[in-house]
Amino acid sequence: MSVGVFLLAFGLPLAVSGAWVSLNIRGSAASLERWAATNAELRMQAQGNLGPARTYMSAAVFRVFGSVIGAASAVLALAGLAELLV
């Protein structure tokens, strides 16, 4: 298996998932924010702390991370396409 096929197979799904989160399609960034808040609450309850949980990442931060991942993986997919064409 050539490097180009590997980069395309690795880059395209990550580019789609990064774009999915960065564009907040079907509320994906908001659901990731709720998931992180629930995990923070469960972690604090497991530690015996019953106060309000602090959340560090908002939906905007998830969207920024999604756009960074989408852009980087699009570069990987383009590099794989260039490798296959050369």
C-alpha positions as CSV (number, residue, x, y, z in Angstrom):
1,M,0.0,0.0,0.0
2,S,1.5,3.3,-1.0
3,V,1.8,6.4,1.2
4,G,-0.7,8.3,-1.0
5,V,-3.5,5.8,-0.4
6,F,-2.7,5.8,3.4
7,L,-2.8,9.6,3.5
8,L,-6.1,9.7,1.6
9,A,-7.7,7.0,3.7
10,F,-6.5,8.8,6.9
11,G,-7.1,12.4,5.9
12,L,-10.6,12.3,4.3
13,P,-12.5,10.9,7.3
14,L,-10.8,13.3,9.6
15,A,-11.4,16.2,7.3
16,V,-15.1,15.4,7.2
17,S,-15.3,15.0,11.0
18,G,-13.4,18.2,11.6
19,A,-15.6,20.1,9.3
20,W,-18.7,18.5,10.9
21,V,-17.7,19.8,14.4
22,S,-16.3,23.2,13.2
23,L,-19.5,24.0,11.3
24,N,-21.6,22.6,14.2
25,I,-23.7,20.4,11.9
26,R,-26.7,19.0,13.8
27,G,-25.4,20.6,17.0
28,S,-22.2,18.4,17.2
29,A,-20.1,21.1,19.0
30,A,-22.9,21.8,21.5
31,S,-23.4,18.1,22.2
32,L,-19.6,17.7,22.8
33,E,-19.8,20.6,25.2
34,R,-22.7,18.9,27.1
35,W,-20.8,15.6,27.1
36,A,-17.7,17.3,28.6
37,A,-19.8,19.0,31.2
38,T,-21.5,15.7,32.2
39,N,-18.1,14.0,32.4
40,A,-16.8,16.8,34.6
41,E,-19.8,16.4,36.9
42,L,-19.3,12.7,37.1
43,R,-15.6,13.0,37.8
44,M,-16.2,15.5,40.7
45,Q,-18.9,13.2,42.1
46,A,-16.6,10.3,42.0
47,Q,-14.0,12.4,44.0
48,G,-16.6,13.2,46.6
49,N,-17.0,16.9,45.6
50,L,-20.6,17.7,45.2
51,G,-20.2,21.3,44.2
52,P,-20.7,22.7,40.7
53,A,-18.3,21.3,38.1
54,R,-16.1,23.7,36.2
55,T,-16.0,23.3,32.5
56,Y,-13.0,24.4,30.5
57,M,-14.1,24.0,27.0
58,S,-17.1,25.7,25.4
59,A,-18.8,24.9,22.1
60,A,-16.7,27.7,20.5
61,V,-13.4,26.0,21.6
62,F,-14.7,22.7,20.2
63,R,-15.4,24.4,16.9
64,V,-11.9,25.9,16.8
65,F,-10.4,22.5,17.5
66,G,-12.6,21.0,14.8
67,S,-11.5,23.6,12.3
68,V,-7.8,23.0,13.1
69,I,-8.3,19.2,12.8
70,G,-10.3,19.6,9.6
71,A,-7.7,21.9,8.0
72,A,-4.7,19.7,8.9
73,S,-6.4,16.6,7.7
74,A,-7.4,18.3,4.4
75,V,-3.7,19.0,3.9
76,L,-3.0,15.3,4.5
77,A,-5.6,14.3,2.0
78,L,-4.3,16.8,-0.6
79,A,-0.7,15.5,0.0
80,G,-2.0,11.9,-0.5
81,L,-3.7,13.0,-3.7
82,A,-0.6,14.7,-4.9
83,E,1.5,11.6,-4.1
84,L,-0.9,9.4,-6.1
85,L,-0.8,11.8,-9.1
86,V,2.9,12.1,-9.2
